[in-house]
């Protein structure tokens, strides 16, 4: 499954981070349709997201599995159950995240996630005034 982080730019969303279970990519230029298609090809060939950086030199690959320290306005975690812990929620808040939408995005090839945030992470996000769209609501 993939995770996405996005920053709004003007009146549209600019997707900046794309992740899988082994690491994540940051492309400050954003991921457009061509780049997302390229990522799908990479994953279909069971290659690493690191291979994306060989083609798009301005991007950077990180070996950390969860990009919660990266600046974002909106986070789209498409993860397995209870993968986002309390400290990840704190990092999201400190990174400027204002909205968290669990799964449900065709961009991340996951129709539904399996409640990626732990109950403790949800508590932290709520106390941080983060708008949360739980996976059950997103899939409704």
C-alpha positions as CSV (number, residue, x, y, z in Angstrom):
1,X,0.0,0.0,0.0
2,X,1.1,3.5,-0.6
3,X,0.8,6.7,1.5
4,X,0.4,10.1,0.2
5,X,1.1,13.6,1.6
6,X,0.0,16.7,-0.2
7,X,0.4,20.4,0.0
8,X,-2.2,22.8,-1.4
9,X,-0.9,25.2,-3.9
10,X,-3.3,28.0,-4.8
11,X,-6.6,26.2,-5.4
12,X,-5.4,22.7,-6.2
13,X,-3.6,19.9,-4.4
14,X,0.0,19.3,-5.2
15,X,1.0,15.8,-4.3
16,X,4.6,15.9,-2.9
17,X,5.2,12.6,-1.1
18,X,4.7,9.0,-2.2
19,X,5.6,6.1,0.1
20,X,5.5,2.3,0.4
21,X,6.5,0.0,3.2
22,X,10.3,0.5,2.6
23,X,10.6,4.2,2.2
24,X,9.2,7.3,0.6
25,X,9.9,9.8,-2.2
26,X,9.7,13.6,-1.9
27,X,9.3,15.5,-5.2
28,X,9.0,19.2,-4.5
29,X,7.9,19.6,-8.2
30,X,4.9,17.4,-7.4
31,X,3.6,14.1,-8.9
32,X,1.6,14.7,-12.0
33,X,-0.2,12.1,-14.1
34,X,3.0,11.1,-16.0
35,X,5.0,10.7,-12.8
36,X,2.3,8.7,-11.1
37,X,2.1,6.4,-14.2
38,X,5.9,6.0,-14.0
39,X,5.6,5.1,-10.3
40,X,2.9,2.5,-11.1
41,X,5.2,1.0,-13.7
42,X,8.0,0.8,-11.1
43,X,5.8,-0.9,-8.6
44,X,4.3,-3.3,-11.2
45,X,7.9,-4.4,-12.0
46,X,8.4,-4.9,-8.2
47,X,11.2,-2.3,-8.2
48,X,12.0,0.1,-5.4
49,X,10.7,3.7,-5.3
50,X,14.4,4.6,-5.2
51,X,14.4,3.9,-9.0
52,X,12.2,7.0,-9.4
53,X,15.0,9.2,-8.3
54,X,17.2,7.9,-11.1
55,X,14.9,9.4,-13.6
56,X,13.8,12.5,-11.6
57,X,17.1,13.8,-10.1
58,X,15.4,16.6,-8.1
59,X,13.5,14.1,-6.0
60,X,14.8,12.5,-2.9
61,X,14.3,9.0,-1.5
62,X,14.2,8.3,2.2
63,X,14.6,4.9,3.8
64,X,12.1,5.7,6.6
65,X,8.8,4.0,6.1
66,X,6.5,6.7,7.4
67,X,7.0,10.3,6.2
68,X,5.3,12.0,9.2
69,X,8.2,14.4,9.6
70,X,7.7,16.0,6.2
71,X,5.8,19.2,5.8
72,X,2.2,18.8,4.6
73,X,-1.3,20.3,4.8
74,X,-3.1,17.0,4.1
75,X,-2.0,13.5,4.8
76,X,-3.6,10.4,3.1
77,X,-2.3,7.4,5.1
78,X,-3.1,4.2,3.3
79,X,-1.6,1.8,5.7
80,X,-2.3,-1.4,7.6
81,X,-4.1,-1.3,10.9
82,X,-2.5,0.6,13.7
83,X,0.6,1.6,11.7
84,X,0.4,5.3,12.6
85,X,1.4,5.6,16.3
86,X,1.1,8.4,18.8
87,X,4.6,9.8,18.0
88,X,3.7,9.8,14.3
89,X,0.6,11.9,15.0
90,X,2.8,14.3,17.0
91,X,5.1,14.6,14.0
92,X,2.2,15.2,11.7
93,X,1.0,18.0,13.8
94,X,4.5,19.5,14.1
95,X,4.9,19.2,10.3
96,X,1.8,21.4,9.7
97,X,-0.7,18.8,8.8
98,X,-4.3,20.1,9.2
99,X,-6.3,17.2,7.6
100,X,-5.8,13.5,7.8
101,X,-7.8,11.3,5.4
102,X,-7.4,7.6,6.0
103,X,-7.2,5.6,2.7
104,X,-9.9,5.6,0.1
105,X,-7.7,7.2,-2.6
106,X,-7.3,5.6,-6.0
107,X,-4.0,7.4,-6.3
108,X,-2.6,5.2,-3.6
109,X,-4.1,2.0,-5.1
110,X,-6.1,1.3,-2.0
111,X,-9.8,1.4,-2.0
112,X,-9.9,1.3,1.8
113,X,-7.3,1.3,4.4
114,X,-7.6,-0.8,7.5
115,X,-7.8,2.0,10.2
116,X,-4.1,3.0,10.0
117,X,-4.1,5.2,13.1
118,X,-4.0,3.8,16.6
119,X,-6.6,5.1,19.0
120,X,-3.8,7.0,20.8
121,X,-2.8,8.6,17.5
122,X,-6.4,9.7,16.9
123,X,-6.6,11.2,20.4
124,X,-3.4,13.2,19.7
125,X,-4.7,14.4,16.3
126,X,-8.0,15.5,17.8
127,X,-6.2,17.4,20.6
128,X,-4.1,19.0,17.9
129,X,-7.3,20.2,16.1
130,X,-6.6,18.0,13.1
131,X,-9.6,17.3,10.9
132,X,-9.8,13.5,10.6
133,X,-11.7,11.5,8.0
134,X,-11.6,7.9,9.3
135,X,-11.4,5.1,6.8
136,X,-14.9,3.9,7.7
137,X,-16.3,7.3,6.8
138,X,-14.2,7.7,3.7
139,X,-15.4,4.4,2.4
140,X,-19.0,5.1,3.1
